[in-house]
Structure formats: C-alpha cells, structure tokens
Amino acid sequence: MTDLRLSYQTVEFGKTDIHLCTLRNKQEFHDPEGVAEKLGISSASWPIFGVVWPSSLVLAHFIFDYETDSKRILEVGCGMALSSLLLNKQSADITATDYHPEAQKFLQRNALLNGAKSIAFEQADWANKSDNLGLFDLIIGSDLLYEDSHIESLSSFIEWHSKPSCEVIIVDPGRGRKNKLSSRMMEFGFTSSQQKPSHTDYLDQAFKGYILKFER
C-alpha cells in the first residue's frame, strides 16, 4: 500500500463512528507483480474496491439497527467493507469476502483503526465452489451486478452459502439487473421484495436504487 495515495474518513451511525482508510480516489492503481491482472482485474477496475460507494452507505445504514442477534453473517463483494466493520463493532458474527487481492489488507487495517477484533475474511470467486466459508443465516452486499453474467454467478454463490432458512439483503444502485436477480433467487426458493431506503440525507445525491430483500 506504500505506493498508493490514501484517504481517511469517519462515517457516523448514531453514536457509533466507523473510521476508514480508503484509496484517495478512483484513479489509484498499484499492481507491480500483476496479481490482480492474473485474476482478470484490469487497471481501470482495480480501484473500484477501494472507495466508499453510495450503495455501501445505504447498506450500512440499513444494517445498523437490523436484527442480527446470533446470526452468522456474510458480506459478499465487501470492498471497503463498511457494513462488516460496523457489524464487527457491534460484536456480530461477520465474515467478509471479496475477489480483489488487496481487500483483506484494508479490511484488517480498518478493523484495527476502529479498535475492534480482526474480521474473518476469504478471497472468494463466485464461480468457485471450493471455498471454506460454510453456510450463513444472513447474506449482505451492495452494488454487485456490474454485468449480466453476475446474475447467475452471484445468485448461485448465495445459494451455495445459504442455510435452509436464510435472509439476503442486496443494495442495487439501479444497474437494470435487479428483476433478473429476483427471478433467479425465487427459483432457489426465496421470496423477493424491494424497497427504497427510508432516508438518504447522508448521500450527496438522490439514490435511484433499491434495497432488495430475499427470505427463505
């Protein structure tokens, strides 16, 4: 991370502060050994994981006072893992995943920054069934459907890691694929609902997307 320009910010949730070290902007890039390139991550898409997106803020605000109790929770495609950091601060049982090779370094750095325990992490490929994640009661994620192919790979990944009784919360910013994802999830036995976030005054611009909820 030494050759990257970084930024520090604090996101407030009521009386809870989450401190974040992120990339300074979406132009940062550092892959000297071609690790990300070998995974199919181009220089243009490399920084996407490393900034806080509006959908990530919507998910974290939604999950802040969500009933998590003793649920085993998985964040898919965590990026800067704002929701994982928040849940970790609340002593929830959270595991984070991302495909990007730098995501784990930022995750553990930010866990330390918040004075919290390290967060369980696995670098996960949605198309690979051989991970060691196991099954979860609650699966969350934000802004995951960049391509049509992601509908099948994401829904299958969720299905592989869902307990028979499971909740799934996905925040989609409006990339035009939410209905197709809903249809696929219903084929896996989930009920599907969509809602607008109740308030988004923490965002700079109006949020055009939806919170997708699936239950089984």
Backbone bond lengths (Angstrom), bond angles and torsions (degrees), N, CA, C in turn:
res aa  C-N    CA-C-N  psi(-1)  N-CA   C-N-CA  omega(-1)  CA-C   N-CA-C  phi
1 M - - - 1.450 - - 1.522 111.57 -
2 T 1.327 117.60 -3.21 1.462 119.76 -173.27 1.524 113.04 -66.57
3 D 1.320 118.19 -28.20 1.461 120.72 -178.60 1.524 112.66 -92.37
4 L 1.310 117.18 8.00 1.457 121.34 179.50 1.523 110.05 -103.27
5 R 1.316 116.61 142.79 1.460 120.88 172.79 1.528 107.51 -86.90
6 L 1.317 115.96 127.95 1.450 121.55 -172.54 1.523 111.20 -113.56
7 S 1.311 114.67 164.06 1.458 121.69 178.25 1.524 108.56 -135.58
8 Y 1.329 116.93 147.68 1.463 121.56 177.88 1.523 109.35 -118.98
9 Q 1.314 116.14 137.88 1.458 120.45 178.99 1.527 109.39 -148.49
10 T 1.307 115.11 161.17 1.462 121.43 176.09 1.519 108.86 -123.27
11 V 1.332 116.12 128.87 1.458 122.09 177.69 1.519 107.84 -108.38
12 E 1.324 116.95 129.04 1.461 121.45 -175.89 1.529 111.94 -100.01
13 F 1.320 114.97 135.09 1.464 122.52 173.45 1.525 106.79 -128.61
14 G 1.321 116.56 95.82 1.462 119.21 -173.48 1.514 109.09 60.22
15 K 1.342 115.71 -121.38 1.463 120.31 178.56 1.528 112.41 -96.83
16 T 1.327 116.28 9.04 1.467 121.27 179.04 1.523 110.36 -100.81
17 D 1.313 116.68 125.80 1.467 122.06 176.80 1.527 109.54 -105.40
18 I 1.323 115.67 132.96 1.458 120.51 173.02 1.524 107.85 -114.70
19 H 1.338 115.94 119.76 1.456 122.10 -179.23 1.529 108.96 -94.00
20 L 1.306 115.69 136.35 1.468 120.76 -174.91 1.523 111.83 -130.86
21 C 1.315 115.02 131.91 1.460 121.76 165.37 1.529 106.33 -101.97
22 T 1.324 117.02 119.58 1.461 122.15 -178.16 1.530 110.11 -127.30
23 L 1.319 116.27 176.65 1.459 119.70 167.91 1.533 108.55 -66.26
24 R 1.317 116.57 148.97 1.464 119.42 -178.79 1.519 111.90 -64.27
25 N 1.330 116.07 -36.83 1.471 119.67 179.85 1.528 109.19 -161.79
26 K 1.328 115.23 -176.62 1.478 120.90 -175.51 1.533 112.28 -84.70
27 Q 1.324 116.77 10.84 1.461 119.91 176.52 1.529 113.11 -102.24
28 E 1.317 116.90 -5.35 1.466 120.18 -178.94 1.535 110.73 -69.76
29 F 1.346 115.16 145.39 1.468 119.46 179.59 1.519 108.74 -158.23
30 H 1.339 116.24 134.28 1.462 119.74 178.44 1.531 108.44 -157.37
31 D 1.315 115.47 100.77 1.465 121.12 -179.34 1.530 109.00 -142.83
32 P 1.346 117.00 60.06 1.470 121.07 -171.56 1.524 114.49 -60.83
33 E 1.318 116.74 -30.46 1.473 119.56 -178.39 1.526 112.30 -99.94
34 G 1.325 116.57 6.38 1.457 121.06 176.92 1.510 115.29 68.08
35 V 1.346 116.65 24.68 1.470 120.81 -178.18 1.529 110.67 -63.27
36 A 1.326 115.87 -48.32 1.466 119.95 -179.89 1.525 111.04 -67.60
37 E 1.325 115.74 -38.74 1.471 119.85 -179.48 1.523 111.02 -59.84
38 K 1.327 116.79 -39.10 1.466 121.10 179.03 1.526 111.60 -66.27
39 L 1.340 116.45 -24.12 1.461 121.09 177.14 1.525 111.89 -86.60
40 G 1.329 116.53 -0.02 1.461 120.37 -179.42 1.517 113.86 87.66
41 I 1.346 116.88 15.00 1.470 121.32 179.48 1.523 108.37 -95.79
42 S 1.326 117.36 111.98 1.460 122.35 -177.01 1.523 111.20 -75.51
43 S 1.325 116.72 166.89 1.466 120.60 177.97 1.522 110.98 -62.51
44 A 1.343 117.19 -32.18 1.474 121.20 179.95 1.529 111.59 -69.79
45 S 1.346 116.69 -37.51 1.464 119.83 -177.91 1.528 112.76 -91.78
46 W 1.335 117.44 -9.79 1.467 121.75 -177.00 1.534 112.77 -54.42
47 P 1.356 119.64 -45.71 1.474 119.20 -174.87 1.530 114.37 -76.84
48 I 1.327 119.38 -8.88 1.466 121.42 -171.67 1.531 111.85 -57.22
49 F 1.335 116.54 -34.98 1.467 120.45 -177.76 1.527 111.71 -68.08
50 G 1.324 117.23 -24.00 1.455 121.59 -161.25 1.512 117.39 -98.96
51 V 1.335 117.90 10.92 1.459 121.41 175.27 1.530 108.34 -126.42
52 V 1.321 116.03 163.86 1.468 120.77 -179.71 1.526 108.74 -92.81
53 W 1.317 116.67 117.36 1.461 122.40 -178.21 1.535 110.47 -93.40
54 P 1.327 118.00 156.26 1.468 120.76 178.73 1.525 113.37 -52.78
55 S 1.323 117.31 -41.64 1.469 120.81 -179.43 1.525 111.82 -61.55
56 S 1.334 116.08 -34.91 1.462 121.03 177.87 1.528 111.03 -65.33
57 L 1.325 116.51 -39.40 1.466 121.05 176.97 1.527 110.94 -66.64
58 V 1.339 116.37 -41.09 1.471 120.49 178.79 1.529 110.17 -62.07
59 L 1.327 116.75 -44.86 1.465 120.55 179.27 1.527 111.11 -61.71
60 A 1.320 116.68 -46.29 1.461 119.82 -177.43 1.526 111.33 -64.11
61 H 1.324 117.48 -41.83 1.467 119.99 177.96 1.530 111.10 -65.48
62 F 1.326 117.13 -35.50 1.462 121.06 178.62 1.530 111.18 -69.05
63 I 1.319 115.81 -38.42 1.469 120.53 -174.32 1.529 111.57 -83.48
64 F 1.334 116.91 -14.31 1.465 121.93 -174.34 1.528 112.56 -53.44
65 D 1.331 116.87 -47.79 1.466 119.32 -179.86 1.534 111.52 -114.72
66 Y 1.336 115.54 26.58 1.463 121.10 177.73 1.528 108.60 -77.40
67 E 1.304 116.36 150.46 1.467 121.66 -179.34 1.532 109.43 -75.13
68 T 1.336 116.24 102.59 1.471 119.73 -179.79 1.525 112.26 -107.21
69 D 1.334 118.03 -24.41 1.470 122.49 174.59 1.531 113.03 38.53
70 S 1.331 116.00 -123.70 1.468 120.61 -178.32 1.527 111.05 -100.79
71 K 1.332 116.41 20.74 1.468 119.67 -177.68 1.525 111.29 -68.77
72 R 1.327 114.79 144.00 1.464 120.90 170.97 1.533 106.41 -88.30
73 I 1.343 116.39 121.67 1.463 121.70 -169.02 1.526 110.76 -117.09
74 L 1.327 115.87 139.21 1.460 123.02 177.81 1.520 109.62 -121.90
75 E 1.345 117.27 128.22 1.468 119.82 169.88 1.525 108.19 -101.76
76 V 1.324 115.57 123.80 1.463 122.95 -177.38 1.530 108.92 -96.88
77 G 1.343 116.60 136.04 1.451 119.85 178.75 1.517 111.87 56.11
78 C 1.335 115.30 53.33 1.465 120.38 -165.33 1.519 114.63 -68.39
79 G 1.343 118.98 -28.49 1.459 119.13 -176.47 1.514 110.91 58.96
80 M 1.329 116.91 -121.32 1.462 121.21 177.51 1.522 112.55 -78.04
81 A 1.321 117.34 -3.59 1.473 123.61 168.12 1.522 113.64 56.92
82 L 1.323 116.84 40.57 1.460 120.26 -179.93 1.532 111.80 -57.03
83 S 1.325 116.76 -45.11 1.470 120.11 -179.88 1.532 111.60 -65.90
84 S 1.326 116.62 -39.16 1.474 119.56 177.91 1.518 111.06 -63.26
85 L 1.328 116.82 -41.86 1.460 121.07 179.16 1.525 111.17 -64.63
86 L 1.329 115.86 -39.88 1.464 120.68 178.51 1.526 110.96 -65.94
87 L 1.331 116.67 -46.82 1.463 120.77 179.29 1.526 111.25 -64.38
88 N 1.324 116.27 -37.21 1.465 121.06 177.80 1.529 110.73 -63.21
89 K 1.315 115.94 -38.68 1.475 121.20 178.05 1.536 110.35 -65.34
90 Q 1.335 115.35 -27.36 1.464 120.77 178.80 1.532 112.04 -90.88
91 S 1.335 116.01 9.31 1.481 123.44 178.30 1.524 112.86 64.95
92 A 1.331 117.38 27.47 1.465 120.90 175.56 1.530 110.15 -77.30
93 D 1.320 116.31 161.87 1.472 122.92 178.88 1.529 107.66 -88.87
94 I 1.332 116.28 88.97 1.469 121.15 -172.69 1.527 111.72 -115.39
95 T 1.317 115.95 135.92 1.459 123.70 171.92 1.527 107.43 -122.03
96 A 1.330 116.65 135.24 1.466 121.08 -179.17 1.526 110.28 -112.17
97 T 1.333 115.46 147.60 1.462 120.65 176.02 1.514 109.99 -136.64
98 D 1.310 115.32 149.71 1.459 121.86 171.18 1.526 107.18 -160.71
99 Y 1.322 116.10 158.39 1.472 121.18 179.98 1.526 110.85 -88.12
100 H 1.334 116.63 -21.16 1.462 120.94 -173.52 1.536 110.95 -71.88
101 P 1.341 118.08 134.43 1.471 120.57 -175.34 1.528 114.61 -68.70
102 E 1.336 118.15 -16.32 1.470 120.64 -179.31 1.527 113.10 -97.46
103 A 1.316 117.97 -8.69 1.466 120.88 -172.50 1.523 112.22 -59.71
104 Q 1.314 117.51 -41.75 1.471 120.13 -176.25 1.522 111.58 -65.04
105 K 1.328 117.77 -38.11 1.471 120.76 -179.73 1.524 110.50 -61.09
106 F 1.325 116.15 -45.55 1.456 119.82 179.25 1.526 110.99 -67.17
107 L 1.325 116.43 -37.84 1.464 120.88 -179.29 1.528 111.43 -60.14
108 Q 1.322 116.40 -49.70 1.464 119.02 -177.33 1.527 111.42 -73.05
109 R 1.313 116.64 -32.80 1.470 120.00 174.67 1.530 109.95 -61.43
110 N 1.324 116.38 -42.94 1.463 120.52 -178.70 1.524 112.45 -73.89
111 A 1.325 117.08 -31.46 1.468 119.47 174.45 1.528 109.91 -62.01
112 L 1.329 116.39 -42.97 1.464 121.00 176.88 1.518 110.86 -64.51
113 L 1.330 115.81 -40.39 1.468 121.63 -179.70 1.523 110.95 -59.68
114 N 1.336 116.41 -29.16 1.459 121.16 179.82 1.524 113.34 -96.40
115 G 1.323 115.36 8.39 1.455 119.51 177.56 1.513 113.59 64.22
116 A 1.322 116.45 28.88 1.463 121.29 -176.95 1.531 110.17 -114.33
117 K 1.321 115.04 169.32 1.467 120.13 179.06 1.529 109.38 -68.96
118 S 1.324 115.79 159.90 1.463 119.88 177.08 1.526 109.68 -65.19
119 I 1.316 115.69 154.25 1.466 121.77 -175.83 1.524 109.56 -105.65
120 A 1.324 116.48 132.98 1.467 120.55 176.35 1.523 108.73 -58.38
121 F 1.338 116.42 133.18 1.465 120.89 -176.57 1.519 109.71 -141.36
122 E 1.327 115.08 144.37 1.467 120.09 170.54 1.524 108.66 -140.57
123 Q 1.323 115.22 132.83 1.473 119.92 175.47 1.526 106.77 -75.30
124 A 1.336 115.63 113.17 1.459 119.75 -169.45 1.518 112.06 -119.12
125 D 1.315 114.47 134.94 1.458 123.18 172.55 1.531 106.51 -104.09
126 W 1.325 117.28 120.25 1.466 120.31 -175.54 1.523 112.05 -58.35
127 A 1.317 117.98 -25.43 1.464 120.88 -177.29 1.524 112.95 -86.82
128 N 1.338 117.16 -4.91 1.456 121.24 -174.64 1.529 109.66 -105.87
129 K 1.320 116.16 119.89 1.468 120.32 -177.60 1.527 113.48 -87.49
130 S 1.321 117.97 2.65 1.464 119.80 -170.78 1.531 113.67 -98.10
131 D 1.334 118.05 20.84 1.469 118.23 178.36 1.537 110.56 -76.93
132 N 1.316 115.25 174.98 1.467 120.78 -176.16 1.522 112.22 -112.52
133 L 1.310 116.99 27.24 1.462 120.85 -171.66 1.530 113.49 -74.36
134 G 1.306 117.02 -39.33 1.460 119.68 -176.41 1.526 111.92 84.13
135 L 1.340 116.34 -156.73 1.466 122.11 -173.30 1.527 111.23 -112.26
136 F 1.346 115.47 152.54 1.463 120.95 -173.28 1.527 111.60 -132.22
137 D 1.351 114.25 155.09 1.470 121.82 176.12 1.523 111.88 -86.50
138 L 1.336 116.01 -30.54 1.463 122.03 -176.51 1.519 108.73 -140.61
139 I 1.329 116.67 127.12 1.467 122.43 179.42 1.517 108.02 -121.76
140 I 1.335 116.60 129.67 1.464 121.20 -176.49 1.527 110.84 -128.64
141 G 1.332 115.67 158.83 1.459 119.97 176.58 1.514 110.19 -175.55
142 S 1.339 116.34 165.50 1.462 120.21 -179.64 1.521 110.82 -143.87
143 D 1.320 114.68 139.37 1.477 123.32 175.82 1.533 111.68 49.96
144 L 1.330 115.66 62.22 1.462 121.44 -173.61 1.521 114.25 -106.50
145 L 1.340 117.53 -15.33 1.470 120.77 -170.63 1.523 111.93 -100.35
146 Y 1.328 115.86 74.40 1.469 120.78 -179.02 1.528 112.32 -81.55
147 E 1.334 116.95 -29.02 1.462 121.30 -176.45 1.524 109.45 -134.13
148 D 1.328 116.42 156.79 1.466 120.60 179.23 1.530 111.79 -57.93
149 S 1.334 116.36 -35.22 1.471 120.23 -178.54 1.529 111.70 -64.68
150 H 1.338 116.63 -21.34 1.462 119.83 -178.78 1.527 112.13 -70.19
151 I 1.326 117.67 -22.43 1.468 120.75 -179.24 1.522 110.00 -60.53
152 E 1.308 116.62 -50.01 1.469 120.69 -178.86 1.522 111.56 -71.58
153 S 1.337 117.17 -45.11 1.471 119.24 -176.33 1.526 111.69 -67.31
154 L 1.340 117.83 -39.87 1.464 120.58 179.60 1.526 111.33 -68.93
155 S 1.330 116.98 -46.95 1.468 119.57 -178.54 1.529 110.98 -62.75
156 S 1.324 117.10 -38.84 1.470 120.48 178.34 1.531 110.70 -67.35
157 F 1.325 116.76 -40.51 1.464 121.05 178.30 1.529 110.62 -61.59
158 I 1.319 115.77 -43.51 1.465 120.43 177.86 1.523 110.69 -62.61
159 E 1.323 116.34 -44.89 1.464 120.77 179.59 1.532 111.24 -60.39
160 W 1.323 117.55 -41.85 1.473 121.17 -179.61 1.524 111.76 -62.79
161 H 1.334 117.07 -26.53 1.464 120.30 -173.28 1.527 113.36 -113.08
162 S 1.329 116.31 13.80 1.466 120.61 179.21 1.524 110.69 -96.98
163 K 1.338 115.85 133.78 1.452 118.87 168.37 1.532 108.68 -67.81
164 P 1.345 118.39 162.66 1.470 119.62 179.20 1.531 112.52 -52.36
165 S 1.344 116.09 -36.01 1.465 121.61 173.19 1.524 107.37 -109.49
166 C 1.331 116.70 114.64 1.461 120.09 -170.38 1.524 110.82 -150.78
167 E 1.337 115.92 147.07 1.461 121.92 172.34 1.531 108.78 -112.73
168 V 1.326 116.05 144.51 1.461 121.61 177.86 1.528 108.34 -131.70
169 I 1.331 116.42 130.59 1.462 121.36 178.15 1.522 108.29 -125.84
170 I 1.320 115.56 117.33 1.462 121.67 179.45 1.529 108.71 -123.74
171 V 1.323 117.58 126.55 1.465 120.90 173.99 1.525 108.24 -96.17
172 D 1.320 115.53 122.40 1.468 121.38 -179.09 1.533 108.88 -117.27
173 P 1.330 118.13 127.22 1.463 121.02 -175.56 1.525 114.53 -78.09
174 G 1.341 116.93 -1.90 1.451 119.83 179.04 1.511 112.82 104.97
175 R 1.321 116.00 48.06 1.470 120.60 179.31 1.528 112.40 -90.36
176 G 1.333 116.92 5.36 1.453 120.46 173.19 1.516 115.91 86.17
177 R 1.329 117.33 14.20 1.469 119.14 -176.44 1.530 113.28 -122.10
178 K 1.319 117.57 3.84 1.465 119.94 -173.63 1.529 112.59 -65.58
179 N 1.333 118.04 -36.85 1.464 119.74 -178.13 1.529 111.39 -69.48
180 K 1.329 115.94 -35.87 1.463 119.33 176.75 1.527 110.81 -67.08
181 L 1.327 116.59 -38.80 1.464 119.47 176.37 1.522 110.08 -64.37
182 S 1.314 116.77 -43.02 1.465 120.71 179.41 1.522 111.26 -59.15
183 S 1.317 116.27 -43.69 1.469 120.46 178.93 1.522 111.57 -60.64
184 R 1.333 116.02 -42.78 1.465 120.11 -179.10 1.536 110.64 -67.19
185 M 1.328 116.69 -39.98 1.467 120.25 179.29 1.523 111.17 -65.78
186 M 1.319 116.98 -35.49 1.463 120.62 177.93 1.523 110.77 -65.72
187 E 1.333 116.47 -32.11 1.468 120.17 175.92 1.534 111.00 -65.43
188 F 1.338 116.25 -25.71 1.468 120.90 176.86 1.525 111.78 -87.79
189 G 1.334 117.43 7.87 1.458 120.83 174.88 1.518 115.29 92.62
190 F 1.318 117.74 11.34 1.459 121.21 178.73 1.527 110.66 -91.41
191 T 1.324 116.81 145.72 1.461 120.35 165.51 1.527 107.47 -82.71
192 S 1.320 116.49 156.17 1.461 120.65 -173.48 1.521 110.81 -130.00
193 S 1.337 116.72 135.99 1.464 120.91 173.33 1.525 109.04 -144.34
194 Q 1.320 115.66 156.91 1.466 121.49 -179.59 1.524 108.72 -133.15
195 Q 1.317 116.16 143.46 1.455 119.27 176.86 1.524 110.41 -148.99
196 K 1.320 115.80 153.34 1.453 121.59 172.53 1.535 108.19 -81.00
197 P 1.331 118.59 144.65 1.460 118.56 174.12 1.519 110.25 -60.95
198 S 1.338 116.78 142.90 1.465 121.02 -172.44 1.524 112.54 -68.99
199 H 1.319 116.96 -32.13 1.471 119.35 175.85 1.524 108.28 -152.58
200 T 1.315 115.55 142.11 1.470 120.08 -178.90 1.531 110.14 -135.41
201 D 1.353 116.31 36.10 1.454 119.17 -178.79 1.531 112.59 -68.88
202 Y 1.331 116.85 -8.58 1.465 121.39 176.86 1.540 111.46 -84.27
203 L 1.332 117.06 -5.81 1.465 121.48 178.58 1.521 110.86 -98.00
204 D 1.337 115.18 152.70 1.468 120.41 178.90 1.520 112.05 -75.14
205 Q 1.324 116.76 -28.94 1.466 121.09 -177.53 1.524 110.36 -131.35
206 A 1.313 115.98 161.86 1.469 120.85 178.41 1.524 109.54 -60.36
207 F 1.337 116.45 139.86 1.464 121.56 -179.70 1.526 108.95 -92.95
208 K 1.327 116.16 120.60 1.464 120.90 -175.13 1.532 112.94 -93.82
209 G 1.313 116.16 -1.77 1.458 119.42 -175.05 1.513 114.47 -94.51
210 Y 1.328 114.96 -164.84 1.462 122.50 -175.05 1.523 110.63 -137.48
211 I 1.322 114.77 156.38 1.456 121.85 166.78 1.526 107.31 -95.08
212 L 1.312 116.18 117.86 1.462 122.08 -179.74 1.533 108.29 -97.26
213 K 1.321 116.28 130.43 1.463 119.63 179.26 1.524 109.33 -126.04
214 F 1.323 114.69 130.60 1.475 121.81 178.14 1.526 108.09 -123.37
215 E 1.313 115.68 137.27 1.467 120.27 -179.68 1.527 110.07 -135.22
216 R 1.324 114.22 146.22 1.471 119.39 177.55 1.518 108.79 -144.54
